[in-house]
Amino acid sequence: MKTLMIIAMGLMISGCSSQQRPELGSSVQAMIEQQTYNPAATQQNASRDGNSLDGEIGVNVLRKYREAVSKPQEVKNEIQVNIGS
C-alpha cells in the first residue's frame, strides 16, 4: 500500500515539473499587443510626412507663441496657506 502511495505521489510531482514557464516579459509583450489597434500602421503611413508645415502657417504660429510667452497673465486668485498659529 505504501509503495502504491509513493508511486502515485511521484507521478503527481513529476507532472508539475513538465509545465513550461513563460519567458520574462511575455505578459508585458502580450499587453502591448492587445493595446495596439493597428500593428501595421507604421508601414501603411510610411509615405506620409507628418512633420511638414506650410511656411506661412509656421510663421503665424511662431508669432502667436512669442506674443503669448512675452505677456504672462497675472494671478487673480491668490492662495494663502497658514501653517501653525
DSSP file (Angstrom, degrees, kcal/mol; ACC not computed):
  #  RESIDUE AA STRUCTURE BP1 BP2  ACC     N-H-->O    O-->H-N    N-H-->O    O-->H-N    TCO  KAPPA ALPHA  PHI   PSI    X-CA   Y-CA   Z-CA
    1    1 A M     >        0   0    0      0, 0.0     4,-1.9     0, 0.0     5,-0.1   0.000 360.0 360.0 360.0 -43.4    0.0    0.0    0.0
    2    2 A K  H  >  +     0   0    0      1,-0.2     4,-2.4     2,-0.2     5,-0.2   0.874 360.0  54.5 -64.5 -36.0    2.8    2.4    0.9
    3    3 A T  H  > S+     0   0    0      1,-0.2     4,-2.3     2,-0.2    -1,-0.2   0.910 107.4  49.3 -64.6 -41.4    4.6    1.6   -2.4
    4    4 A L  H  > S+     0   0    0      2,-0.2     4,-2.3     1,-0.2    -1,-0.2   0.888 111.3  49.9 -64.4 -39.7    1.5    2.4   -4.4
    5    5 A M  H  X S+     0   0    0     -4,-1.9     4,-2.6     2,-0.2    -2,-0.2   0.898 110.5  50.0 -64.8 -41.1    1.2    5.8   -2.5
    6    6 A I  H  X S+     0   0    0     -4,-2.4     4,-2.2     2,-0.2    -2,-0.2   0.904 111.5  48.0 -65.9 -41.3    4.8    6.6   -3.2
    7    7 A I  H  X S+     0   0    0     -4,-2.3     4,-2.2     2,-0.2    -2,-0.2   0.916 112.5  49.1 -64.9 -42.8    4.4    5.8   -6.9
    8    8 A A  H  X S+     0   0    0     -4,-2.3     4,-2.1     1,-0.2    -2,-0.2   0.916 112.2  48.1 -63.9 -43.1    1.3    8.0   -7.1
    9    9 A M  H  X S+     0   0    0     -4,-2.6     4,-2.4     1,-0.2    -1,-0.2   0.895 110.2  52.6 -64.5 -39.5    2.9   10.9   -5.3
   10   10 A G  H  X S+     0   0    0     -4,-2.2     4,-2.2     1,-0.2    -1,-0.2   0.890 109.3  49.2 -62.9 -40.2    6.0   10.6   -7.6
   11   11 A L  H  X S+     0   0    0     -4,-2.2     4,-1.5     2,-0.2    -1,-0.2   0.899 111.5  49.2 -66.5 -40.2    3.7   10.7  -10.7
   12   12 A M  H  X S+     0   0    0     -4,-2.1     4,-1.1     2,-0.2    -2,-0.2   0.918 112.6  46.8 -65.6 -42.6    1.9   13.8   -9.4
   13   13 A I  H  X S+     0   0    0     -4,-2.4     4,-1.1     1,-0.2     3,-0.4   0.900 111.1  51.3 -67.1 -40.0    5.1   15.6   -8.5
   14   14 A S  H  X S+     0   0    0     -4,-2.2     4,-0.6     1,-0.2    -1,-0.2   0.802 103.3  60.8 -69.3 -26.8    6.7   14.8  -11.9
   15   15 A G  H >< S+     0   0    0     -4,-1.5     3,-0.5     1,-0.2    -1,-0.2   0.848 102.7  51.3 -66.3 -33.9    3.5   16.1  -13.7
   16   16 A C  H >< S+     0   0    0     -4,-1.1     3,-1.0    -3,-0.4    -1,-0.2   0.808 103.5  57.9 -72.8 -29.5    4.0   19.6  -12.2
   17   17 A S  H 3< S+     0   0    0     -4,-1.1    -1,-0.2     1,-0.2    -2,-0.2   0.649  93.8  66.9 -78.6 -13.0    7.6   19.8  -13.3
   18   18 A S  T << S+     0   0    0     -4,-0.6    -1,-0.2    -3,-0.5     2,-0.2   0.530  74.0 111.1 -86.1  -4.0    6.8   19.3  -17.0
   19   19 A Q  S <  S-     0   0    0     -3,-1.0     2,-0.3    -4,-0.2    -3,-0.0  -0.479  70.7-124.0 -71.1 138.0    5.0   22.6  -17.3
   20   20 A Q        -     0   0    0     -2,-0.2    -1,-0.1     1,-0.0    -2,-0.1  -0.637  19.3-135.7 -82.4 138.1    6.7   25.2  -19.4
   21   21 A R        -     0   0    0     -2,-0.3     2,-0.0     1,-0.1    -1,-0.0  -0.753  22.7-115.3 -91.6 138.2    7.5   28.5  -17.7
   22   22 A P        -     0   0    0      0, 0.0     3,-0.1     0, 0.0     2,-0.1  -0.361  35.1-101.8 -69.9 153.6    6.8   31.7  -19.7
   23   23 A E    >   -     0   0    0      1,-0.1     3,-1.7     2,-0.1     4,-0.3  -0.370  45.6 -89.8 -71.1 153.7    9.7   33.9  -20.6
   24   24 A L  T 3  S+     0   0    0      1,-0.3    -1,-0.1     2,-0.1     0, 0.0  -0.437 113.2  19.5 -64.3 134.4   10.3   37.0  -18.7
   25   25 A G  T 3> S+     0   0    0     -2,-0.1     4,-2.3    -3,-0.1    -1,-0.3   0.418  85.3 118.5  88.1  -1.2    8.4   40.0  -20.1
   26   26 A S  H <> S+     0   0    0     -3,-1.7     4,-2.3     1,-0.2     5,-0.1   0.848  74.2  53.4 -68.8 -31.5    5.9   37.9  -22.1
   27   27 A S  H  > S+     0   0    0     -4,-0.3     4,-2.0     2,-0.2    -1,-0.2   0.891 110.0  47.6 -68.6 -37.5    3.0   39.3  -20.1
   28   28 A V  H  > S+     0   0    0      2,-0.2     4,-2.3     1,-0.2    -2,-0.2   0.914 112.0  49.7 -67.8 -42.1    4.1   42.9  -20.9
   29   29 A Q  H  X S+     0   0    0     -4,-2.3     4,-2.2     1,-0.2    -2,-0.2   0.903 110.4  50.5 -63.0 -41.0    4.6   42.0  -24.6
   30   30 A A  H  X S+     0   0    0     -4,-2.3     4,-2.0     1,-0.2    -1,-0.2   0.896 109.7  50.8 -63.5 -39.9    1.1   40.4  -24.6
   31   31 A M  H  X S+     0   0    0     -4,-2.0     4,-1.6     2,-0.2    -2,-0.2   0.905 109.9  49.6 -64.2 -41.9   -0.4   43.6  -23.1
   32   32 A I  H  X S+     0   0    0     -4,-2.3     4,-0.9     1,-0.2    -2,-0.2   0.908 110.9  50.0 -64.0 -41.9    1.3   45.8  -25.7
   33   33 A E  H  < S+     0   0    0     -4,-2.2     3,-0.4     1,-0.2    -1,-0.2   0.874 110.2  50.3 -65.0 -36.8    0.0   43.6  -28.5
   34   34 A Q  H  < S+     0   0    0     -4,-2.0    -1,-0.2     1,-0.2    -2,-0.2   0.804 111.1  49.0 -71.5 -27.9   -3.5   43.7  -27.1
   35   35 A Q  H  < S+     0   0    0     -4,-1.6     2,-0.6    -5,-0.1    -1,-0.2   0.590  87.0  99.3 -87.3 -10.9   -3.4   47.5  -26.8
   36   36 A T     <  -     0   0    0     -4,-0.9    -4,-0.0    -3,-0.4    -3,-0.0  -0.678  53.2-169.1 -81.3 117.7   -2.1   48.1  -30.4
   37   37 A Y  S    S+     0   0    0     -2,-0.6    -1,-0.2     1,-0.3    -4,-0.0   0.939  79.8  13.3 -72.6 -48.3   -5.1   49.0  -32.6
   38   38 A N    >   -     0   0    0      1,-0.1     3,-1.7     2,-0.0    -1,-0.3  -0.859  62.8-173.5-133.5  97.4   -3.3   48.7  -35.9
   39   39 A P  T 3  S+     0   0    0      0, 0.0     3,-0.4     0, 0.0     4,-0.2   0.758  87.3  53.4 -64.0 -23.7    0.1   46.9  -35.8
   40   40 A A  T 3> S+     0   0    0      1,-0.2     4,-2.2     2,-0.1     3,-0.2   0.213  75.1 108.2 -95.3  15.5    0.8   47.7  -39.5
   41   41 A A  H <> S+     0   0    0     -3,-1.7     4,-2.1     1,-0.2    -1,-0.2   0.864  74.4  54.6 -63.4 -37.3    0.2   51.5  -39.1
   42   42 A T  H  4 S+     0   0    0     -3,-0.4    -1,-0.2    -4,-0.2    -2,-0.1   0.886 111.9  43.7 -66.1 -37.1    3.8   52.4  -39.5
   43   43 A Q  H >4 S+     0   0    0     -3,-0.2     3,-0.8     1,-0.2     4,-0.2   0.879 114.5  49.7 -73.8 -36.9    4.1   50.5  -42.8
   44   44 A Q  H 3< S+     0   0    0     -4,-2.2     3,-0.3     1,-0.2    -2,-0.2   0.837 118.6  37.6 -71.1 -32.3    0.8   51.9  -44.1
   45   45 A N  T >< S+     0   0    0     -4,-2.1     3,-0.7    -5,-0.2    -1,-0.2   0.141  81.4 109.5-105.8  19.1    1.6   55.5  -43.3
   46   46 A A  T <  S+     0   0    0     -3,-0.8    -1,-0.2     1,-0.2    -2,-0.1   0.825  77.4  53.5 -65.6 -30.7    5.3   55.5  -44.1
   47   47 A S  T 3  S+     0   0    0     -3,-0.3    -1,-0.2    -4,-0.2     2,-0.2   0.701  90.0  93.4 -79.6 -17.7    4.8   57.7  -47.2
   48   48 A R    <   -     0   0    0     -3,-0.7     2,-0.8    -4,-0.1     3,-0.1  -0.535  67.2-147.4 -76.3 139.4    3.0   60.4  -45.3
   49   49 A D    >   +     0   0    0     -2,-0.2     3,-0.9     1,-0.1    -3,-0.1  -0.866  20.5 174.6-107.9  97.9    5.1   63.2  -44.0
   50   50 A G  T 3  S+     0   0    0     -2,-0.8    -1,-0.1     1,-0.2    -2,-0.0   0.540  72.3  65.3 -80.3  -6.7    3.5   64.3  -40.7
   51   51 A N  T 3  S+     0   0    0     -3,-0.1    -1,-0.2     2,-0.0     2,-0.2   0.338  74.2 112.2 -98.8   7.0    6.3   66.8  -39.9
   52   52 A S    <   -     0   0    0     -3,-0.9     2,-0.4     0, 0.0    -3,-0.0  -0.563  42.1-177.0 -83.5 146.6    5.7   69.2  -42.8
   53   53 A L        -     0   0    0     -2,-0.2     2,-0.1     4,-0.0    -2,-0.0  -0.992  30.0-114.2-144.7 132.1    4.4   72.7  -42.1
   54   54 A D     >  -     0   0    0     -2,-0.4     4,-2.6     1,-0.1     5,-0.2  -0.404  27.2-128.0 -64.1 140.2    3.4   75.4  -44.5
   55   55 A G  H  > S+     0   0    0      1,-0.2     4,-2.1     2,-0.2     5,-0.2   0.892 105.9  48.0 -60.4 -43.7    5.8   78.4  -44.2
   56   56 A E  H  > S+     0   0    0      2,-0.2     4,-1.9     1,-0.2    -1,-0.2   0.903 113.9  46.4 -67.0 -41.3    3.1   81.0  -43.8
   57   57 A I  H  > S+     0   0    0      1,-0.2     4,-2.6     2,-0.2    -2,-0.2   0.908 111.2  53.4 -66.3 -41.2    1.3   79.0  -41.1
   58   58 A G  H  X S+     0   0    0     -4,-2.6     4,-2.3     1,-0.2    -2,-0.2   0.891 107.9  49.9 -61.6 -40.2    4.5   78.3  -39.3
   59   59 A V  H  X S+     0   0    0     -4,-2.1     4,-2.4     2,-0.2    -1,-0.2   0.919 112.1  48.0 -64.4 -43.4    5.4   82.0  -39.1
   60   60 A N  H  X S+     0   0    0     -4,-1.9     4,-2.4     2,-0.2    -2,-0.2   0.902 111.8  49.4 -64.7 -41.2    1.9   82.8  -37.7
   61   61 A V  H  X S+     0   0    0     -4,-2.6     4,-2.2     1,-0.2    -2,-0.2   0.930 112.7  47.2 -63.1 -45.4    2.1   80.0  -35.1
   62   62 A L  H  X S+     0   0    0     -4,-2.3     4,-2.4     2,-0.2    -2,-0.2   0.888 111.5  51.0 -64.8 -39.6    5.6   81.2  -34.0
   63   63 A R  H  X S+     0   0    0     -4,-2.4     4,-2.1     2,-0.2    -2,-0.2   0.931 111.4  47.0 -63.9 -46.1    4.5   84.8  -33.8
   64   64 A K  H  X S+     0   0    0     -4,-2.4     4,-2.2     1,-0.2    -2,-0.2   0.890 112.0  51.5 -63.3 -39.3    1.4   84.0  -31.7
   65   65 A Y  H  X S+     0   0    0     -4,-2.2     4,-2.2     1,-0.2     5,-0.2   0.932 110.0  48.1 -63.1 -46.3    3.5   81.8  -29.4
   66   66 A R  H  X S+     0   0    0     -4,-2.4     4,-1.8     1,-0.2    -1,-0.2   0.866 111.7  50.5 -64.8 -36.1    6.1   84.5  -28.9
   67   67 A E  H  X S+     0   0    0     -4,-2.1     4,-0.8     1,-0.2    -1,-0.2   0.903 111.6  47.6 -67.2 -40.5    3.4   87.1  -28.1
   68   68 A A  H  < S+     0   0    0     -4,-2.2     3,-0.2     1,-0.2    -2,-0.2   0.866 113.3  47.4 -69.7 -36.1    1.7   84.8  -25.6
   69   69 A V  H  < S+     0   0    0     -4,-2.2    -1,-0.2     1,-0.2    -2,-0.2   0.849 108.2  54.6 -74.6 -34.2    5.0   83.9  -23.8
   70   70 A S  H  < S+     0   0    0     -4,-1.8    -1,-0.2     1,-0.2    -2,-0.2   0.698 108.1  51.4 -75.7 -17.1    6.2   87.5  -23.6
   71   71 A K  S  < S-     0   0    0     -4,-0.8    -1,-0.2    -3,-0.2     2,-0.1  -0.734  77.8-167.1-120.2  81.8    3.0   88.7  -21.8
   72   72 A P        -     0   0    0      0, 0.0     2,-0.2     0, 0.0    -3,-0.1  -0.385  24.9-114.1 -68.9 146.8    2.3   86.4  -18.9
   73   73 A Q        -     0   0    0     -5,-0.1     2,-0.2     1,-0.1     3,-0.0  -0.549  29.5-118.7 -79.3 144.2   -1.1   86.6  -17.2
   74   74 A E        -     0   0    0     -2,-0.2     2,-0.5     1,-0.1    -1,-0.1  -0.506  29.5-104.2 -81.9 154.7   -1.3   87.9  -13.7
   75   75 A V        -     0   0    0     -2,-0.2     3,-0.1     1,-0.2    -1,-0.1  -0.661  34.9-177.3 -80.3 124.7   -2.6   85.7  -10.9
   76   76 A K  S    S+     0   0    0     -2,-0.5     2,-0.8     1,-0.2    -1,-0.2   0.858  70.6  47.6 -93.2 -40.0   -6.1   86.8  -10.0
   77   77 A N  S    S-     0   0    0      2,-0.0     2,-0.4     0, 0.0    -1,-0.2  -0.883  76.3-158.3-107.3 106.0   -6.9   84.5   -7.1
   78   78 A E        -     0   0    0     -2,-0.8     2,-0.5    -3,-0.1    -2,-0.0  -0.675   5.5-147.3 -86.4 135.2   -4.1   84.4   -4.6
   79   79 A I        -     0   0    0     -2,-0.4     2,-0.5     2,-0.0    -2,-0.0  -0.892  10.9-165.4-105.5 127.6   -3.9   81.4   -2.4
   80   80 A Q        -     0   0    0     -2,-0.5     2,-0.5     2,-0.0    -2,-0.0  -0.951   1.9-165.8-115.5 131.9   -2.6   81.8    1.2
   81   81 A V        -     0   0    0     -2,-0.5     2,-0.6     2,-0.0    -2,-0.0  -0.971   3.1-163.6-118.2 120.9   -1.6   78.8    3.3
   82   82 A N        -     0   0    0     -2,-0.5     2,-0.5     2,-0.1    -2,-0.0  -0.916   4.6-169.6-106.3 121.3   -1.0   79.4    7.0
   83   83 A I        -     0   0    0     -2,-0.6     2,-0.5     2,-0.0    -2,-0.0  -0.935  59.8  -1.1-111.3 129.0    0.9   76.7    8.9
   84   84 A G              0   0    0     -2,-0.5    -2,-0.1     1,-0.2     0, 0.0  -0.829 360.0 360.0  99.6-132.3    0.9   76.8   12.6
   85   85 A S              0   0    0     -2,-0.5    -1,-0.2     0, 0.0    -3,-0.0   0.472 360.0 360.0 -92.7 360.0   -0.8   79.6   14.5
